[in-house]
Amino acid sequence: MPKPYAIIVEDDPKLSAIFQATLEKADFETAIDANGDKYPALLDKAEPTLVILDIHLPFASGVDILEVIRKRYPNTVVVVVTADFIKAKTVTGKADHVLIKPVSVARLLKIAESVKN
């Protein structure tokens, strides 16, 4: 059986590495978009089970990416990770989870385990 697919859209390389290691521990296949410019191709690859999404990215708005994901893959679980409390409030109800940085690895692992097929 194929592994569930997760996309990490995060411009902080240390955080994306931590998120990737956490998701791989939960037995996900992962892909990283470090700038917000590769997510269309990553969404074309396969329907993601899970997306970890930062709001502030160099080449895109996480809020806009969230809208694209919701229209295209309404069943994908989206976890928004941000340090921006104001923006976090704007995606509450649109994202499945909103986590304020620093993100607990245990919390992320628990979410990942709960959404696996």
Number of C-alpha atoms within 10 A of each C-alpha: 3 8 14 20 20 27 25 25 28 27 20 12 11 10 15 20 14 13 24 21 16 18 26 17 13 19 16 22 17 20 18 22 19 19 18 23 15 15 21 13 10 18 17 9 10 11 17 22 21 24 24 24 27 29 24 20 18 12 12 15 15 22 19 11 18 21 15 15 20 16 9 12 14 11 13 18 21 23 22 26 22 21 15 13 12 9 14 19 11 11 18 12 9 16 20 13 18 22 19 14 14 10 16 12 14 10 11 19 17 13 17 25 15 10 12 14 8
